[in-house]
Amino acid sequence: MKKVVIIGGGLGGLTAGALLSEEFQVTLLEQHNIVGGCATNFKRKDFTVEVGLHEMNGVYIDKTIVEVFEKLEVYKNVEFVKVPQFFEIKTENRTFRMPDGVENVKRELLKEFPKEKRGILKYLKTIERIYKFLQNRNLLQVFEVLKYKKSSVSEVFDSLFQDEDLKRVLNANVQYYNDSPKTLSFLLHAVAQYSYFQGGGYFIKGGSGKLSNYLADVIRKNGGEVITKATVKKISKNRVYFRDSYKEADFIVSNISPEDTYRLMNIDFIEKREIGSSLLTTYIGFSKNLKEIYGERAYSKFLSDFVFVDYSQIESGLTTSEKSFGVICKIDNLENWGSEYKMEKKELEKRLISELEKEYPEIGKYIEYIETGTAKTVQRYIKTPNGTAYGFKPTPSQFFKIPKSKSKKVKNLFFVGQWVIAGGFAPAISSGYLCYKELKSSHN
């Protein structure tokens, strides 16, 4: 049986490993003490802390996700909880709640912005065509895609809409993908947003680590190995070295960046593509159930420069029914932090809670636990360049390329994760499936 060694246990590596383990001898090496990358959890007091997932798109409608989850029996072993709506945003002029369901989205947008009817209808039709092309490769939509190949979200919105509030509403969750609509590929925006509009968002009950751990278990069940605390030191002559040992590999799958991978192989390579931003997440455990105190609120609420996710609005499985868990999340970069790192984090937490109390009066008095992870934290735990949570920056010039898993420089090397398609759970899982198909084809 041919041997596959996977470097890095993010969702891309785990998905590829679980799929390949049915036909190959798989060894997955993860430098952290748990697998999952950003799809992980950790315990604090009475709380299971969700590291990365707010809501995942494509769970039941994306063809690749469905094929992977059915093949690996994910639906039978991992519970997905539907979130009640896409998001809510508060601007200076209005509070708007974005539903899911394409017709519901159309109805609410037209009711709130009647003067923008023509642009709204064109926008929804355009993103539908782009989504269907990228899902089905339907040649009838290819010209729609090529038309927007070089366009940013801001450029397209400026051509469609006059109302700046409407642009803000449709861009509310831009931080799911990038730091600014000015540099975000409209094609990525289109396919991701339409997926949320059509199929809604889902949370993994008990935390995203449930999915990561299940995929690792599949590898083990099929006779493979999952080794943690196993930082790879070098790759030489089909041997992957870690600790004081090595593994033989007929094929190598890398869940780390191309530049870092080639460095391990002592191959000269300088990454020319721009790296994406990171995220700051403030994890908060509440002594009370927020839904019982404040009533039914939005699951995800965008306020000024951050989003607040209130997991009490769903059966999250992250804490007891008497308590609740939430996160504040915003874009971050390494250069935001100076020499007084701990103090700076505490000051930021105070500001964020103060802002949150404008919407949730006296919420601060219910805080039992609070901790903030920054770009420096991401870099520390998952070792990405610049602490990025997105991989390569999804600009118009960098996003729309036919994704390839196979390396152009090394014949038995394949890539997965945020470096192949884009950042996020669904793209990472899709990259694992792409690797599985390309590696099998190469083998045969």
N, C-alpha and C positions, 0 to 999 in steps of 0.2 A: 504494500500500500504506500502510495506517495505521501511525503510528509510536508505539511504546511505549518510554518511558524508565523504567528501574528504578533506584531509589535504594537501594543496599546489596546486596552480593553474598553474603548468608547463604544457607542452603539454601532458604529460602522464595523469595527473589528469584531464585536460580539455577534452581529448579524451574519457577517461573512463566515465566521468560525462555526456558528450553529448550522448554517446551510452546508458548508463544506465537510463538516464532521461526519456526515452520512457516507461519504465516499473517500475521504482522506484522513490521514492521521494528523490531527490538529493539536498544536500547542500554542496557547495564547499567553503572552508575557505582559504583565501589567506592572508599571513602576509603583503605583499607589498600593495601599493595603486593601483596597476594594476595587471592584470593576465598575465601569459605567461612565467614567469621565464626568460630564455634567449631569448625567442621568443617574444620580445617586442620592442617598439620604444618610443622615447621621442623627444620633440621639442627643437630646439636651433635656434634662429633667423629664417632664411628662410628654415631651413633644418629639415626634419624628419630623426632622427638618428636611423640607424638600429643597434640594440644591438648585434645580434648574427649571423644572416643568411648571408652566402655568396652564397651558392648554396645548394639546397636540392636534394638528389637522390631518385629514386624510385617513383617519382610522378605519372607516368603513367604505370609503369611496375611491381612494387612490388605488389604482390597479396593482401597482407594485407592492404597496403596503399590505393589501388584502391577500395577495398571493403569498408573500412571505409569512404573514401571520397564520394563514390557513395551513401552509406547509409545515410550519413549526409548532402548530397547535397553540399559538399564543392566546387566541380568544378563549380557549378552554382553561387556561391557567393564569391569566392576568385579567383583572376586572377594570374596565374602562367606564368612567363616570361622565355622563354628559353634563357640560356646564350650561347654565341657564340662558346665557346670551353671549354674543361675541365680546362686547366691551361696552363701557360707558365712558364718555368724555365730558369734562366740564371746561368750557371756555369762558371768556369774559361776558359773552352774550347769551349763552344757553347751556343746558345740559342735554346731551343726546345719548340715547341708549341704542346701540347697534345690535339688532337681532341677528339670528341666523335664519337660513332659508332665503333663497334669492328673491322670491316674491315679497317676502316680509321686508327685506332690505330695500327693495324698490319702493314699496309702499311708504315706509317711514322716511326715506330720503326725500321723496316727492312731497310728502306732507310738510316736512320741515323746511324744504328749500324749493318751493313751487316755481320760482323764477328760473331755476336752473334745470328744468325738466329735460330740455334737449340734451344738455351735457351729461346729465345723470344717465339717461337711457343709452346714450352712445358709450359711456364708460362701462356700464354693466354688460352691454353686448360685446364690447371689445375684449374685456377680461375673460368673458365666457369663451370667445373664439380662441384666445391665446391658451387658456387652460385646456380646451379640448384638443388643440394641436399638440401640446406638450404631453398630454395623456395618450392620445391615439395616433399621433403623426398623420392626421388627416390633411391631405394636401390642399383641401379646399380652404384651410385656414393659414396656409404657409405664408401668403402675402401679408396677412394681418400681422404675423410675427415679424417678418422682415421689415415691415414698415416701422416698427418700434424698436428694432434691434439696438440702435444707438441712443435711445431716448431715456432720460431720467424721469422719475416720477414727477418732479416739479415741472419739467418741461411739458409733459403731457397734461398735467392738471391746469397749468397756465393757459393751455390752448383750449381746454374744455370748459373751465369755470371762471366766473367773476368773483363769486363770494369766497372771501378768505376763510370764513368759518367752515364752509363746506370742505375746503381743502384740508383744514386741520382735522375735521372729523374723519375724513377718508385716510388721513395719514396718522391717526392717533397712535396706532401700534407700530409705527415705523421702527422702533427700537427692537422689535422682534427680529429684524433683518439687518439693520444698518444704523449709522449714527445720524443720517440726514436724508430727506427725500431728494435733496439736490444731487446727491451722488448715488442714489439707489436705482438700480436697473428697473425700468417699468415692467419688464417681462417677469422679473422675479416677484415684484409686487402683485402683478396680475394673477399669476398662477397660485400664489400663496393665499391672497385675499379671497379669490373665487372659491378656493378649496374650503376656507372657513365659512364663506357665505353659503355654499351648497351643503356641506356636510356637518358644519358645526365644529366645536372644539371639545376635546375630551381630556380628562385627568385620569392618571393611573391611580386607582384606589390603594392607599397605603404608601404611595410615593413612587417615583420613577425608578428607584432602585429595584422594585419588584420585577420590572421588565428586564433590567440588566442582569439581575441574579438568575432569572429564569433562562435567559439565553446562555449564560455561563453553565447552568445545569444541563442544558441540552448538549453542549460540547462534552461535558463529563459523561453523560449518559451514553453517548455514542463512542466512548472510549478515548476521548481527548483529554488534554490537560489544561487547566487554568492556573497559572502560577502568578501570585501577587508578590509585591516587594521585589520585583525582578527587572530592575533598570537595565536596558540593553547597553552594553559598553562598546561593541563593535560588531560588524558583519564582515566575514572574510571567508572566501571559498565555500560558500553555501553553509557556513556555520554562523549561528547567531549566538554571541557571547553575552552572558549575564552572570552576576555574582562571580563565583569561581568555576563556572561551568559553561556549557554551550549546548545548543541543539542543532542537529543536522536538518537542513531544509531543502527540499526540491523546489518549493515555492515560498516566497516571503511576501507577507501582506503587511503593509505599514499603515497604522492609524495615526502616526505622527506626521509632521510637516515634511514635504519633499526635501527641503533644504537640510533638515535635521537627519533625515533618512540617508541621504547621499553622504553626509558628513561621517556617519557611522561606517560607510563603505569606503571612506577615503577617496571619494570622487569629487572633483572640483565642480561646484554648482553654486550659483548665486541666484536666489529667487528674485525674479523681476516683477512679479505681481505684488500689488499693495496688500498689506495685511489689514484685516478688519479690526474693529474696536472690541472692547471688552464690556463687561457689565458689572455694576455694583448692585449687590443685593443685601438688604437689611432684613434679617430673619427675626420674627417677633412671635413669642408665645404669650397668649393672653390667658389670664386667670378665669375669664368668663367666656361664654359662648357669644360672640359678637352678634350673631343673627338674633339671639334672644333679647339683646340689649337694644340694637338699632333697627331691628326688623329686617325685612327683605331688602337687600341692597344689591348693587352690581357686584358680580364676582370679580371682574377686573375693572378698576376705575382709574382713568388717566387724569392726573392733576398736575398742572404746571409742567415740571420736567421729569415726572416719575409716574409709575403705575403702582397702585395698591391692589394686591390680590388677596381677597378675603375668602379663605378656604372654608369658613364656617357656612358659606352659602351652598355647599355641596356635602355629600357624605364622603369626605376626603380620606378618612381612616388615619389621619395624622396625629390625633390626640383623642382624649375622652370627650364624650358629648357635653360635659360641663365646661370644658375649656375650648379654645380655638387657636388656630395658627394663621399667620398672614405674612406677606412679604411686601417690602417696598423695593422697586427695581428701577434702575436708570442706567443710561450709557456711562461708561467709564473708560479711562485710559491710564497707563502707568504714569504719565507725566503730570497727572492731577495730584500726585502725592509727594510731599516733601519730607524733611527730616523728622518732623514731629508727627509721625504716622498715626500712632494710637490716639493722640490728642485730637488730631484732625478728624479721625473717624468718629470720635465721641461728639465733637462739635457738629458734624454733619448729621448724626443721628438726632441730635436735639432739634436741628432745623427741620428735618423731615417729619418728625413727630409733631412739631408745632404746626406745620402745614397740614398734616393729616387731621389734626384736631379741629380745623376749620370745617371739615366735613363730618367728622365723628367726634362730637364734643366730649372732652375729658377722657378720650381713649387711652391717654398716657397712664392713667391710674390703674388700668387693667393689665399693664405690661408686667409679665412675670419673668420673661427672658428676652434679651435682645442681643444680637450679634451681627456684625457687618462683614461681608466678604467683598473685596475690591478686585480691581485688575491684578494687583499684586497677589491676592489670594488665588485667583485663577491660575496665574503663572506658577505659583508655588505648588499647587496640587495637580494640575494637568499638563504643566510644562509647555504650553503653547507659546510661540513667538509673540512678544508684546502682551502676553496674557489674553490673547484674543479668544472670544467665545464664538466667533463666526468663521474662522478660517480666512480665506481670501475675501477682500472687500468686494461686495456684489455690485460693482459699478457697471454701467452699460458696456464698457469695453472688456470687462473681465467675466461677466456672468454668462452671457449667451455664447457658450461653446458646447459642442457635442461632448458630453462627459465621457471620459475614458478612465478606466481603472488601471490599465496596464501601463507600466513605465516605458518611456521611449528610450531610456538609457541602459536599462538592465532587463534582460529578457525574462527572468523569472520573478520580477518584482511587480507588485500591485499596490495600489493606494486605495484607502477607504476613508470615510469620515468627512469632516467639514472641508477637506481640501479637494474634493472631487466635484460636488454639485454646489452645495452652499451649506451654511450653518443651520442648525436646527435638528429636531428629532427625525422628522420625516425624510429630509435629504440624507441624513446619516444612515438611516435604515436602507434607503434606496441605493446608497453607494455600496453597502454590503452586498446587496442583491446583484448589482452590476459587477462587482468583483467576482462573485460566485459564478456568474454566467461567463465572464471573460476568462477566468482561470480554468474552468472546465473545458471551454473551447480550445484554449491553448494546450491543455493536457491531451485532449483527444486529437 
